[in-house]
Amino acid sequence: MVYQCLNFSAPLSEYTSAYNKKGNAKITLKVRNEEDNYLYNIIIYPNGSSNIQVTPTNRQSISFSGEMDLKKKE
C-alpha cells in the first residue's frame, strides 16, 4: 500500500500564514484525501531552518526539520 499523506496534490480546505515578532513564518494547511484529513503546521525561521508537523486525524503525527537552500541562483 502506498500512503498519500504527504501528497500535496490534494486541494486545500484551509490555508493561513502569519509572521510573529521574531520574524518566523507560520503556515497552516488543512488537506483531505481519500485516506484521511491532515493538518500541516510549517514554521520557517529567518535563518532558513524549518519545521513541518503533519497531523492526520486517524494516525500518529510525524515531524520533519531541515534547512532551506537560501542561495540565489544566477
PyMOL commands that set and color helices and strands:
alter all, ss='L'
color gray80, all
select strands_A, chain A and resi 12-19+25-32+37-44+49-56+62-67
alter strands_A, ss='S'
color yellow, strands_A
deselect
rebuild
show_as cartoon
